[in-house]
Amino acid sequence: MKITPTRIPEVLIIEPQVFGDQRGFFFESFNQRDWEKETGLKTVFVQDNHSRSTKGVLRGLHYQIRHAQGKLVRVLVGEVFDVAVDIRRSSPTFGQWVGVKLSAENKKQLWVPAGFAHGFAVLSDEAEFLYRTTDYWAPEYERGIKWNDSTIGVDWPVDFTPLLSEKDEKGIAFIDAEVYD
């Protein structure tokens, strides 16, 4: 696997080695030994989540204030623009974001460490999204920041009005959000 740090060094782009021919392709989407060797992280994943969304859906920016989740995310069908926002007050990159296009075609994955808010916008007609997490879902600690918060200023590459869940419509301003120390 090829590991590329983003402008926020803890957020990583992971590109697997893909073997393909006229029959199709094969790649290892995750290998614990290689993960630890290449990233230096002794990460334990406890839950896999799979979502399907149609074009125009935007999910996020989500995080859990307790039981913070690191997420290894990838797209199985379609394409999304995936975003990680640093919400660790003590971090030199506090309030900054990174975004990357993930697709079934490019097979890239994004490592979103604990301490980050996460979201994505669906760019294709549909997308299936898989995320592997380091802690269990704890709805009582789930929080959301407005996807279009001007303080953060995510430059979403969308030419449509996003379709939001009721929960995401109620996202709060970054300045008012509970964040990590």
C-alpha positions as CSV (number, residue, x, y, z in Angstrom):
1,M,0.0,0.0,0.0
2,K,1.1,3.6,-0.6
3,I,0.6,6.0,2.3
4,T,0.4,9.7,1.5
5,P,0.0,12.3,4.3
6,T,-2.3,15.2,3.6
7,R,-1.7,18.8,4.6
8,I,-2.9,17.7,8.0
9,P,-0.2,15.0,8.5
10,E,-2.3,12.7,10.7
11,V,-5.0,12.4,7.9
12,L,-3.7,9.8,5.4
13,I,-4.5,8.8,1.9
14,I,-4.1,5.0,1.4
15,E,-3.7,3.5,-2.0
16,P,-3.7,-0.2,-2.3
17,Q,-1.7,-2.2,-4.8
18,V,-4.3,-3.4,-7.4
19,F,-3.8,-6.4,-9.5
20,G,-5.9,-6.5,-12.6
21,D,-6.3,-8.1,-16.0
22,Q,-9.1,-8.9,-18.5
23,R,-11.0,-10.9,-15.7
24,G,-11.2,-7.9,-13.3
25,F,-9.1,-6.9,-10.3
26,F,-8.0,-8.0,-6.9
27,F,-6.6,-6.0,-4.0
28,E,-6.2,-6.2,-0.2
29,S,-8.4,-3.5,1.2
30,F,-6.9,-4.0,4.7
31,N,-4.1,-5.9,6.3
32,Q,-3.4,-5.3,10.0
33,R,0.3,-6.2,9.7
34,D,0.9,-3.9,6.7
35,W,-1.2,-1.1,8.3
36,E,0.9,-1.1,11.4
37,K,4.2,-1.3,9.5
38,E,3.3,1.4,7.0
39,T,1.5,3.9,9.3
40,G,3.1,3.1,12.6
41,L,-0.4,3.0,14.1
42,K,-1.5,0.1,16.3
43,T,-5.1,0.6,15.5
44,V,-7.9,-1.8,16.5
45,F,-11.0,-1.6,14.4
46,V,-14.2,-2.7,16.1
47,Q,-17.1,-1.8,13.7
48,D,-17.7,-1.7,10.0
49,N,-20.5,0.6,8.6
50,H,-21.8,0.5,5.0
51,S,-24.0,3.3,3.6
52,R,-25.7,3.9,0.3
53,S,-26.6,7.4,-0.9
54,T,-27.8,9.0,-4.1
55,K,-26.3,12.0,-5.9
56,G,-26.5,15.2,-4.0
57,V,-26.6,13.6,-0.5
58,L,-24.2,15.2,1.9
59,R,-23.5,13.5,5.3
60,G,-21.7,15.3,8.1
61,L,-19.8,16.8,9.6
62,H,-20.1,14.1,12.3
63,Y,-18.1,13.1,15.3
64,Q,-18.5,11.6,18.8
65,I,-17.4,13.9,21.7
66,R,-16.7,10.8,23.8
67,H,-15.8,7.4,22.4
68,A,-14.1,9.3,19.6
69,Q,-13.8,7.2,16.4
70,G,-10.9,6.9,14.0
71,K,-12.3,6.0,10.6
72,L,-10.8,4.2,7.6
73,V,-13.1,5.0,4.8
74,R,-13.5,4.0,1.2
75,V,-16.1,3.9,-1.7
76,L,-17.3,0.6,-3.1
77,V,-19.6,2.1,-5.8
78,G,-19.6,5.6,-7.2
79,E,-17.7,8.7,-6.1
80,V,-17.7,11.0,-3.1
81,F,-15.8,14.0,-1.9
82,D,-14.7,13.1,1.6
83,V,-13.7,15.6,4.3
84,A,-11.9,15.5,7.6
85,V,-11.9,18.6,9.9
86,D,-9.5,18.9,12.8
87,I,-11.5,19.7,16.0
88,R,-8.6,19.2,18.5
89,R,-8.2,22.6,20.2
90,S,-4.6,21.9,21.1
91,S,-3.7,21.0,17.5
92,P,-1.7,23.4,15.3
93,T,-4.2,22.5,12.5
94,F,-7.4,23.1,14.7
95,G,-10.3,24.2,12.5
96,Q,-8.5,23.2,9.2
97,W,-9.9,20.6,6.8
98,V,-8.7,18.3,4.1
99,G,-10.8,16.8,1.3
100,V,-10.2,14.1,-1.2
101,K,-12.2,12.4,-3.9
102,L,-12.7,8.7,-3.2
103,S,-14.2,6.4,-5.8
104,A,-14.7,2.8,-6.7
105,E,-12.4,3.6,-9.6
106,N,-9.4,5.1,-7.8
107,K,-9.8,2.7,-4.8
108,K,-8.3,5.3,-2.5
109,Q,-9.0,5.2,1.2
110,L,-8.8,8.0,3.8
111,W,-7.7,7.6,7.4
112,V,-9.6,10.1,9.6
113,P,-8.1,9.9,13.1
114,A,-10.1,10.3,16.3
115,G,-10.4,14.0,17.1
116,F,-11.7,14.9,13.6
117,A,-15.2,15.7,12.3
118,H,-16.0,13.8,9.1
119,G,-18.4,14.1,6.2
120,F,-18.9,13.4,2.5
121,A,-20.9,14.5,-0.5
122,V,-22.0,12.1,-3.2
123,L,-20.8,13.2,-6.6
124,S,-22.0,10.2,-8.7
125,D,-25.6,8.9,-9.3
126,E,-25.2,6.7,-6.3
127,A,-22.4,5.8,-3.9
128,E,-21.8,3.0,-1.5
129,F,-19.5,4.0,1.3
130,L,-17.7,1.7,3.8
131,Y,-16.1,3.0,7.0
132,R,-14.2,0.9,9.5
133,T,-14.2,2.5,13.0
134,T,-12.0,2.3,16.1
135,D,-14.8,2.7,18.6
136,Y,-18.5,1.8,18.7
137,W,-21.3,4.1,17.7
138,A,-22.4,6.0,20.8
139,P,-25.5,8.0,19.7
140,E,-25.6,9.9,23.0
141,Y,-22.2,11.4,22.3
142,E,-22.8,12.1,18.6
143,R,-22.4,15.7,17.5
144,G,-22.6,17.5,14.2
145,I,-21.2,20.7,12.8
146,K,-22.9,22.6,9.9
147,W,-21.5,21.2,6.6
148,N,-21.2,24.8,5.2
149,D,-19.8,26.5,8.3
150,S,-18.0,29.7,7.1
151,T,-15.3,29.5,9.8
152,I,-14.2,26.1,8.5
153,G,-14.8,27.0,4.9
154,V,-14.9,23.6,3.3
155,D,-14.8,24.0,-0.5
156,W,-17.3,21.3,-1.4
157,P,-17.1,20.6,-5.2
158,V,-20.8,20.5,-5.6
159,D,-23.0,22.3,-8.1
160,F,-26.3,21.4,-6.4
161,T,-28.1,22.1,-3.1
162,P,-27.2,19.1,-0.9
163,L,-29.8,16.7,0.4
164,L,-29.4,16.6,4.2
165,S,-30.8,14.5,6.9
166,E,-32.8,16.2,9.6
167,K,-29.9,15.7,11.9
168,D,-27.5,17.4,9.5
169,E,-29.9,20.3,8.9
170,K,-29.6,20.9,12.7
171,G,-25.8,21.0,12.7
172,I,-24.3,23.7,14.8
173,A,-21.7,26.4,14.0
174,F,-18.1,25.4,14.6
175,I,-17.7,28.2,17.1
176,D,-20.4,26.7,19.2
177,A,-19.4,23.1,18.8
178,E,-18.0,20.9,21.6
179,V,-14.5,20.0,20.6
180,Y,-11.6,18.0,21.9
181,D,-8.9,19.5,24.1
